[in-house]
Amino acid sequence: MGLGILKDGKWIPERDQEDKEGKFIRPSTTFRDKITADGSSKFKAEPGRYHLYISWACPWACRTAILRELKGLQDVITMSVVGAEIKDNSWEFTDEPGTIPDTVNNAQYLWQIYLKADPNYSGRVTVPVLWDKQTSTIVNNESREIIKMFDTEFNDCNILGAHQDIDFYPKDLQDKIDETIDKIYQPINNGVYRAGFATSQTAYDEAVTELFTALEHWEKILEKQRYLCGAQITEADWCMFTTLFRFDAVYYVHFKCNINRIIDYPNLWNYLKELYQYPGVKETCNLDHIKRHYYKSHPKVNPTRIVPKGPNIDFEAPHNRDTVGAG
């Protein structure tokens, strides 16, 4: 996420995000290097070498924060958190509650990190960003690839406190996990944005219809099995979680995804509660940052920038997922 763009090393605050038909277009990420356990890439998995830049508001960035937390990499990979709102200079390091300053590069704005990696960079300025302290460059800014690195490449480092025994990408499910992440990306993860940032009725109708068709599909799947890929929790579930967590508080109203709430789907709602209650996950969930970001950072969608008080959502309520597929 991130409005504005860098062009030839210069920051441009505003840019169009839709095509001629009013459809929201999400450009691809740019930095796609990989950290490897065996050092086969130029970025070897080493304690203390890497730094993660995120926003609590951004679902893509929070995927990486979740995997960092659940794999026990907090002391291995340091982290900075930008402020909730995007303003003229996009993501900014502030002193508001919930933020963590940039102690690695001492940047005020995230785009300064991109320029440090490439002074002539042209493209989006987004979170997450995985930074290499050793070579002073960006390793990767694609959330799906970062979570896989966190999940698989640091297991052989013998790091005190790391959870090598927790595997969200088991070998026997890898093809299914990848297929599932692909399947939920366009209609659900990106679908809420395609609906919310659409500038034509046709584009909106197409996106919102695909979104709720997909949600209904997974509601039926989760009636029979506990997680998206079966009986075991995987990376696919964490990719789904960050969208579902924001849905009723933001996407339902702000992005006009209001055919149903997640709480209206018994299986998706209980599934969401179980994932939220997984040890370590709630520490990555900041509804204050989420609501302030969306409602105050998209003036074309919400010109008044008024942040709603509600809704009241009890993510701590009991769930029934331990009974699904048990028989």
C-alpha positions as a Markdown table, in Angstrom:
| # | Residue | x | y | z |
|---|---|---|---|---|
| 1 | Met | 0.0 | 0.0 | 0.0 |
| 2 | Gly | 1.1 | 3.5 | -0.6 |
| 3 | Leu | -0.2 | 6.5 | -2.6 |
| 4 | Gly | 2.2 | 8.5 | -4.6 |
| 5 | Ile | 5.1 | 7.4 | -6.6 |
| 6 | Leu | 8.8 | 8.0 | -7.1 |
| 7 | Lys | 9.9 | 8.9 | -10.7 |
| 8 | Asp | 13.6 | 9.0 | -11.4 |
| 9 | Gly | 14.4 | 9.5 | -7.8 |
| 10 | Lys | 11.8 | 12.3 | -7.2 |
| 11 | Trp | 8.7 | 12.0 | -5.1 |
| 12 | Ile | 5.3 | 12.7 | -6.8 |
| 13 | Pro | 2.5 | 12.8 | -4.2 |
| 14 | Glu | -0.5 | 12.0 | -6.4 |
| 15 | Arg | -1.0 | 9.5 | -9.2 |
| 16 | Asp | -3.9 | 7.7 | -10.9 |
| 17 | Gln | -4.6 | 4.1 | -9.8 |
| 18 | Glu | -7.2 | 3.1 | -12.4 |
| 19 | Asp | -7.4 | 2.4 | -16.1 |
| 20 | Lys | -9.8 | 3.9 | -18.6 |
| 21 | Glu | -12.6 | 1.6 | -17.5 |
| 22 | Gly | -12.3 | 2.7 | -13.9 |
| 23 | Lys | -10.7 | -0.5 | -12.7 |
| 24 | Phe | -8.1 | -0.3 | -9.9 |
| 25 | Ile | -4.7 | -1.4 | -11.2 |
| 26 | Arg | -2.0 | -2.7 | -8.7 |
| 27 | Pro | 1.5 | -2.5 | -10.3 |
| 28 | Ser | 3.8 | -5.3 | -9.5 |
| 29 | Thr | 6.5 | -5.0 | -6.8 |
| 30 | Thr | 10.1 | -4.3 | -7.8 |
| 31 | Phe | 12.6 | -5.7 | -5.4 |
| 32 | Arg | 12.5 | -9.5 | -5.6 |
| 33 | Asp | 15.8 | -10.8 | -4.2 |
| 34 | Lys | 15.8 | -13.7 | -1.8 |
| 35 | Ile | 17.3 | -14.6 | 1.5 |
| 36 | Thr | 18.6 | -18.2 | 1.6 |
| 37 | Ala | 19.6 | -20.4 | 4.4 |
| 38 | Asp | 22.6 | -21.9 | 2.5 |
| 39 | Gly | 23.9 | -18.6 | 1.1 |
| 40 | Ser | 23.2 | -19.5 | -2.5 |
| 41 | Ser | 21.8 | -16.0 | -3.0 |
| 42 | Lys | 23.8 | -12.9 | -2.1 |
| 43 | Phe | 21.6 | -12.6 | 1.0 |
| 44 | Lys | 22.3 | -15.3 | 3.6 |
| 45 | Ala | 20.0 | -15.9 | 6.5 |
| 46 | Glu | 21.9 | -14.4 | 9.5 |
| 47 | Pro | 20.7 | -13.1 | 12.8 |
| 48 | Gly | 20.8 | -9.3 | 13.1 |
| 49 | Arg | 21.4 | -8.7 | 9.4 |
| 50 | Tyr | 17.9 | -7.8 | 8.2 |
| 51 | His | 15.3 | -5.1 | 9.1 |
| 52 | Leu | 11.6 | -5.1 | 8.3 |
| 53 | Tyr | 9.6 | -1.9 | 7.6 |
| 54 | Ile | 5.8 | -2.3 | 8.0 |
| 55 | Ser | 2.6 | -0.5 | 8.7 |
| 56 | Trp | 0.0 | -2.0 | 11.1 |
| 57 | Ala | -2.7 | -0.7 | 8.8 |
| 58 | Cys | -1.5 | -2.6 | 5.7 |
| 59 | Pro | -2.7 | -6.2 | 5.3 |
| 60 | Trp | 0.2 | -7.1 | 3.1 |
| 61 | Ala | 2.8 | -5.8 | 5.6 |
| 62 | Cys | 1.0 | -7.4 | 8.5 |
| 63 | Arg | 1.4 | -10.8 | 6.9 |
| 64 | Thr | 5.2 | -10.4 | 7.3 |
| 65 | Ala | 4.8 | -9.2 | 10.9 |
| 66 | Ile | 2.7 | -12.2 | 11.7 |
| 67 | Leu | 5.3 | -14.7 | 10.4 |
| 68 | Arg | 8.1 | -12.8 | 12.1 |
| 69 | Glu | 6.2 | -13.2 | 15.4 |
| 70 | Leu | 5.1 | -16.8 | 15.0 |
| 71 | Lys | 8.5 | -18.0 | 13.9 |
| 72 | Gly | 10.1 | -16.3 | 16.9 |
| 73 | Leu | 12.3 | -14.0 | 14.8 |
| 74 | Gln | 11.7 | -10.8 | 16.8 |
| 75 | Asp | 15.3 | -10.8 | 18.0 |
| 76 | Val | 16.7 | -11.9 | 14.7 |
| 77 | Ile | 15.0 | -9.4 | 12.3 |
| 78 | Thr | 14.6 | -5.9 | 13.7 |
| 79 | Met | 11.5 | -3.9 | 12.7 |
| 80 | Ser | 10.2 | -0.3 | 12.2 |
| 81 | Val | 6.6 | 0.7 | 12.0 |
| 82 | Val | 5.3 | 3.8 | 10.1 |
| 83 | Gly | 2.5 | 6.0 | 11.3 |
| 84 | Ala | -1.1 | 5.2 | 10.5 |
| 85 | Glu | -1.9 | 7.9 | 7.9 |
| 86 | Ile | -0.6 | 8.5 | 4.4 |
| 87 | Lys | -0.2 | 12.1 | 3.7 |
| 88 | Asp | 1.5 | 14.1 | 0.9 |
| 89 | Asn | 4.8 | 12.3 | 1.5 |
| 90 | Ser | 3.2 | 8.8 | 1.8 |
| 91 | Trp | 4.3 | 6.6 | 4.7 |
| 92 | Glu | 6.0 | 8.6 | 7.5 |
| 93 | Phe | 7.8 | 7.7 | 10.7 |
| 94 | Thr | 6.0 | 9.5 | 13.5 |
| 95 | Asp | 5.9 | 9.4 | 17.3 |
| 96 | Glu | 2.3 | 8.3 | 17.6 |
| 97 | Pro | 1.4 | 5.3 | 19.7 |
| 98 | Gly | 2.1 | 2.0 | 17.9 |
| 99 | Thr | 4.9 | 3.3 | 15.7 |
| 100 | Ile | 8.6 | 2.2 | 15.9 |
| 101 | Pro | 11.2 | 4.7 | 14.6 |
| 102 | Asp | 13.7 | 3.9 | 11.9 |
| 103 | Thr | 16.9 | 3.3 | 13.9 |
| 104 | Val | 18.7 | 1.7 | 10.9 |
| 105 | Asn | 18.5 | 4.5 | 8.3 |
| 106 | Asn | 17.0 | 7.3 | 10.4 |
| 107 | Ala | 14.6 | 8.1 | 7.6 |
| 108 | Gln | 11.6 | 10.4 | 8.1 |
| 109 | Tyr | 9.7 | 9.0 | 5.1 |
| 110 | Leu | 9.6 | 5.5 | 3.6 |
| 111 | Trp | 10.5 | 6.8 | 0.1 |
| 112 | Gln | 13.9 | 7.8 | 1.5 |
| 113 | Ile | 14.6 | 4.1 | 2.1 |
| 114 | Tyr | 13.8 | 3.3 | -1.5 |
| 115 | Leu | 16.1 | 6.1 | -2.7 |
| 116 | Lys | 18.9 | 4.8 | -0.5 |
| 117 | Ala | 18.6 | 1.5 | -2.2 |
| 118 | Asp | 18.4 | 3.1 | -5.7 |
| 119 | Pro | 18.9 | 6.9 | -6.0 |
| 120 | Asn | 17.1 | 6.8 | -9.4 |
| 121 | Tyr | 14.3 | 4.5 | -8.4 |
| 122 | Ser | 11.0 | 4.9 | -10.2 |
| 123 | Gly | 7.9 | 3.1 | -8.9 |
| 124 | Arg | 5.6 | 2.6 | -6.0 |
| 125 | Val | 6.7 | 3.1 | -2.4 |
| 126 | Thr | 5.0 | 0.4 | -0.4 |
| 127 | Val | 5.3 | -1.7 | 2.8 |
| 128 | Pro | 6.5 | -4.2 | 3.6 |
| 129 | Val | 10.2 | -3.6 | 2.9 |
| 130 | Leu | 12.9 | -6.1 | 3.9 |
| 131 | Trp | 16.2 | -4.3 | 4.2 |
| 132 | Asp | 19.7 | -5.7 | 4.4 |
| 133 | Lys | 21.9 | -3.8 | 6.9 |
| 134 | Gln | 25.1 | -5.3 | 5.5 |
| 135 | Thr | 24.8 | -4.1 | 1.9 |
| 136 | Ser | 22.4 | -1.2 | 2.6 |
| 137 | Thr | 19.8 | -2.1 | 0.1 |
| 138 | Ile | 16.3 | -3.5 | -0.2 |
| 139 | Val | 16.1 | -7.3 | -0.5 |
| 140 | Asn | 12.4 | -7.6 | -1.2 |
| 141 | Asn | 9.1 | -5.7 | -1.0 |
| 142 | Glu | 6.8 | -8.5 | -2.0 |
| 143 | Ser | 4.9 | -9.7 | 1.1 |
| 144 | Arg | 4.2 | -13.2 | -0.2 |
| 145 | Glu | 7.9 | -13.8 | -0.8 |
| 146 | Ile | 8.9 | -12.3 | 2.5 |
| 147 | Ile | 6.6 | -14.5 | 4.5 |
| 148 | Lys | 8.0 | -17.6 | 2.8 |
| 149 | Met | 11.6 | -16.5 | 3.6 |
| 150 | Phe | 10.7 | -16.0 | 7.3 |
| 151 | Asp | 8.9 | -19.4 | 7.3 |
| 152 | Thr | 11.6 | -21.5 | 5.6 |
| 153 | Glu | 15.0 | -19.8 | 5.4 |
| 154 | Phe | 15.9 | -19.1 | 9.0 |
| 155 | Asn | 15.3 | -22.6 | 10.4 |
| 156 | Asp | 19.0 | -23.7 | 10.3 |
| 157 | Cys | 20.4 | -20.7 | 12.1 |
| 158 | Asn | 20.1 | -22.2 | 15.6 |
| 159 | Ile | 18.7 | -19.0 | 16.8 |
| 160 | Leu | 17.7 | -18.9 | 20.5 |
| 161 | Gly | 14.0 | -18.4 | 20.7 |
| 162 | Ala | 13.2 | -19.1 | 17.0 |
| 163 | His | 10.5 | -21.7 | 16.3 |
| 164 | Gln | 12.1 | -24.0 | 13.8 |
| 165 | Asp | 9.5 | -26.6 | 14.7 |
| 166 | Ile | 6.6 | -24.5 | 13.4 |
| 167 | Asp | 6.1 | -24.9 | 9.7 |
| 168 | Phe | 3.4 | -23.1 | 7.7 |
| 169 | Tyr | 4.8 | -24.4 | 4.4 |
| 170 | Pro | 5.1 | -28.2 | 4.8 |
| 171 | Lys | 6.5 | -30.0 | 1.8 |
| 172 | Asp | 3.4 | -32.2 | 1.2 |
| 173 | Leu | 1.2 | -29.1 | 1.0 |
| 174 | Gln | 3.4 | -26.7 | -0.9 |
| 175 | Asp | 1.6 | -26.9 | -4.2 |
| 176 | Lys | -1.8 | -26.6 | -2.6 |
| 177 | Ile | -0.7 | -23.7 | -0.5 |
| 178 | Asp | 0.7 | -21.8 | -3.5 |
| 179 | Glu | -2.5 | -22.6 | -5.5 |
| 180 | Thr | -4.7 | -21.4 | -2.6 |
| 181 | Ile | -2.8 | -18.1 | -2.2 |
| 182 | Asp | -3.2 | -17.5 | -5.9 |
| 183 | Lys | -6.9 | -18.3 | -5.7 |
| 184 | Ile | -7.7 | -15.9 | -2.9 |
| 185 | Tyr | -5.4 | -13.1 | -4.1 |
| 186 | Gln | -7.4 | -11.5 | -7.0 |
| 187 | Pro | -11.0 | -11.8 | -5.8 |
| 188 | Ile | -10.4 | -11.3 | -2.0 |
| 189 | Asn | -7.0 | -9.8 | -1.0 |
| 190 | Asn | -6.9 | -7.5 | -3.9 |
| 191 | Gly | -10.7 | -7.7 | -4.5 |
| 192 | Val | -11.5 | -5.3 | -1.7 |
| 193 | Tyr | -9.2 | -2.7 | -3.3 |
| 194 | Arg | -10.7 | -3.4 | -6.7 |
| 195 | Ala | -14.1 | -2.6 | -5.3 |
| 196 | Gly | -13.0 | 0.3 | -3.1 |
| 197 | Phe | -10.9 | 2.2 | -5.6 |
| 198 | Ala | -13.1 | 1.5 | -8.6 |
| 199 | Thr | -14.2 | 4.7 | -10.4 |
| 200 | Ser | -17.0 | 3.2 | -12.5 |
| 201 | Gln | -20.1 | 1.3 | -11.6 |
| 202 | Thr | -19.1 | -1.5 | -14.0 |
| 203 | Ala | -15.7 | -1.9 | -12.4 |
| 204 | Tyr | -17.1 | -1.9 | -8.9 |
| 205 | Asp | -19.9 | -4.4 | -9.8 |
| 206 | Glu | -17.4 | -6.8 | -11.3 |
| 207 | Ala | -15.0 | -6.6 | -8.3 |
| 208 | Val | -17.6 | -6.8 | -5.6 |
| 209 | Thr | -19.4 | -9.7 | -7.3 |
| 210 | Glu | -16.2 | -11.7 | -7.6 |
| 211 | Leu | -15.3 | -10.9 | -4.0 |
| 212 | Phe | -18.5 | -12.2 | -2.5 |
| 213 | Thr | -18.6 | -15.2 | -4.8 |
| 214 | Ala | -15.1 | -16.1 | -3.5 |
| 215 | Leu | -16.1 | -15.5 | 0.2 |
| 216 | Glu | -19.1 | -17.8 | -0.3 |
| 217 | His | -16.9 | -20.4 | -1.8 |
| 218 | Trp | -14.5 | -20.5 | 1.1 |
| 219 | Glu | -17.5 | -20.4 | 3.6 |
| 220 | Lys | -18.5 | -23.7 | 2.1 |
| 221 | Ile | -15.0 | -25.1 | 2.2 |
| 222 | Leu | -14.5 | -24.2 | 5.8 |
| 223 | Glu | -17.7 | -26.0 | 6.7 |
| 224 | Lys | -15.9 | -29.3 | 5.9 |
| 225 | Gln | -12.3 | -28.5 | 6.8 |
| 226 | Arg | -10.6 | -26.5 | 9.5 |
| 227 | Tyr | -8.2 | -24.4 | 7.4 |
| 228 | Leu | -8.0 | -23.4 | 3.7 |
| 229 | Cys | -5.7 | -26.2 | 2.8 |
| 230 | Gly | -7.1 | -28.9 | 5.1 |
| 231 | Ala | -6.5 | -29.8 | 8.7 |
| 232 | Gln | -3.2 | -27.9 | 9.0 |
| 233 | Ile | -2.7 | -24.1 | 9.3 |
| 234 | Thr | -0.5 | -22.7 | 6.5 |
| 235 | Glu | 0.8 | -19.5 | 5.0 |
| 236 | Ala | -2.5 | -19.4 | 2.9 |
| 237 | Asp | -4.4 | -18.9 | 6.2 |
| 238 | Trp | -2.3 | -15.9 | 7.2 |
| 239 | Cys | -2.8 | -14.4 | 3.8 |
| 240 | Met | -6.5 | -14.7 | 4.2 |
| 241 | Phe | -6.5 | -13.6 | 7.8 |
| 242 | Thr | -5.2 | -10.0 | 7.3 |
| 243 | Thr | -8.0 | -9.3 | 4.8 |
| 244 | Leu | -10.8 | -10.8 | 6.9 |
| 245 | Phe | -9.6 | -9.0 | 10.0 |
| 246 | Arg | -10.1 | -5.6 | 8.3 |
| 247 | Phe | -13.3 | -6.5 | 6.5 |
| 248 | Asp | -16.1 | -5.5 | 8.9 |
| 249 | Ala | -14.3 | -2.5 | 10.3 |
| 250 | Val | -13.1 | -1.0 | 7.0 |
| 251 | Tyr | -13.9 | -2.7 | 3.8 |
| 252 | Tyr | -17.6 | -3.2 | 4.5 |
| 253 | Val | -18.1 | 0.6 | 4.7 |
| 254 | His | -15.1 | 2.4 | 3.3 |
| 255 | Phe | -14.7 | 0.2 | 0.2 |
| 256 | Lys | -18.5 | -0.5 | -0.3 |
| 257 | Cys | -18.1 | -4.2 | 0.2 |
| 258 | Asn | -21.4 | -4.3 | 2.0 |
| 259 | Ile | -23.3 | -7.3 | 0.7 |
| 260 | Asn | -22.4 | -9.2 | 3.9 |
| 261 | Arg | -20.1 | -8.8 | 6.8 |
| 262 | Ile | -17.6 | -11.5 | 7.8 |
| 263 | Ile | -19.6 | -11.9 | 11.0 |
| 264 | Asp | -22.6 | -13.0 | 8.8 |
| 265 | Tyr | -20.7 | -16.1 | 7.6 |
| 266 | Pro | -20.6 | -18.6 | 10.4 |
| 267 | Asn | -17.6 | -20.5 | 9.2 |
| 268 | Leu | -15.5 | -17.6 | 8.1 |
| 269 | Trp | -16.3 | -15.7 | 11.3 |
| 270 | Asn | -15.3 | -18.6 | 13.6 |
| 271 | Tyr | -12.2 | -19.2 | 11.4 |
| 272 | Leu | -11.3 | -15.5 | 11.8 |
| 273 | Lys | -11.6 | -15.7 | 15.5 |
| 274 | Glu | -9.5 | -18.8 | 15.8 |
| 275 | Leu | -6.7 | -17.2 | 13.7 |
| 276 | Tyr | -6.8 | -14.0 | 15.8 |
| 277 | Gln | -6.6 | -16.1 | 19.0 |
| 278 | Tyr | -3.5 | -18.0 | 17.7 |
| 279 | Pro | -0.7 | -17.1 | 20.2 |
| 280 | Gly | 1.2 | -14.1 | 19.0 |
| 281 | Val | -1.2 | -12.9 | 16.3 |
| 282 | Lys | -3.2 | -10.3 | 18.2 |
| 283 | Glu | 0.0 | -8.5 | 18.9 |
| 284 | Thr | 0.2 | -7.7 | 15.2 |
| 285 | Cys | -3.4 | -6.4 | 15.0 |
| 286 | Asn | -3.9 | -2.6 | 15.6 |
| 287 | Leu | -7.5 | -1.5 | 14.7 |
| 288 | Asp | -6.8 | 2.1 | 15.6 |
| 289 | His | -4.0 | 2.3 | 13.0 |
| 290 | Ile | -6.2 | 0.4 | 10.5 |
| 291 | Lys | -9.2 | 2.6 | 10.8 |
| 292 | Arg | -7.4 | 5.9 | 10.9 |
| 293 | His | -5.3 | 4.9 | 7.9 |
| 294 | Tyr | -8.1 | 3.9 | 5.6 |
| 295 | Tyr | -10.7 | 6.5 | 6.5 |
| 296 | Lys | -8.2 | 9.4 | 6.6 |
| 297 | Ser | -5.7 | 8.4 | 3.8 |
| 298 | His | -8.1 | 8.0 | 0.9 |
| 299 | Pro | -9.7 | 11.4 | 0.3 |
| 300 | Lys | -11.2 | 10.4 | -3.0 |
| 301 | Val | -13.1 | 7.6 | -1.2 |
| 302 | Asn | -13.8 | 9.5 | 2.0 |
| 303 | Pro | -13.5 | 13.2 | 1.4 |
| 304 | Thr | -14.5 | 14.2 | 5.0 |
| 305 | Arg | -11.8 | 11.9 | 6.5 |
| 306 | Ile | -14.2 | 11.1 | 9.4 |
| 307 | Val | -13.3 | 7.9 | 11.2 |
| 308 | Pro | -16.4 | 5.8 | 12.3 |
| 309 | Lys | -16.6 | 4.9 | 16.0 |
| 310 | Gly | -17.7 | 1.3 | 15.4 |
| 311 | Pro | -18.2 | -1.4 | 14.8 |
| 312 | Asn | -17.8 | -3.4 | 18.1 |
| 313 | Ile | -16.2 | -6.7 | 17.1 |
| 314 | Asp | -15.3 | -9.4 | 19.7 |
| 315 | Phe | -12.5 | -11.3 | 18.2 |
| 316 | Glu | -11.9 | -12.9 | 21.6 |
| 317 | Ala | -15.3 | -14.6 | 21.6 |
| 318 | Pro | -15.2 | -18.5 | 21.6 |
| 319 | His | -15.0 | -20.2 | 18.3 |
| 320 | Asn | -16.0 | -23.7 | 17.2 |
| 321 | Arg | -13.2 | -24.6 | 14.8 |
| 322 | Asp | -11.7 | -27.4 | 16.9 |
| 323 | Thr | -14.8 | -29.4 | 16.0 |
| 324 | Val | -14.6 | -29.0 | 12.2 |
| 325 | Gly | -13.4 | -32.0 | 10.4 |
| 326 | Ala | -12.9 | -33.8 | 13.7 |
| 327 | Gly | -15.4 | -36.5 | 12.8 |
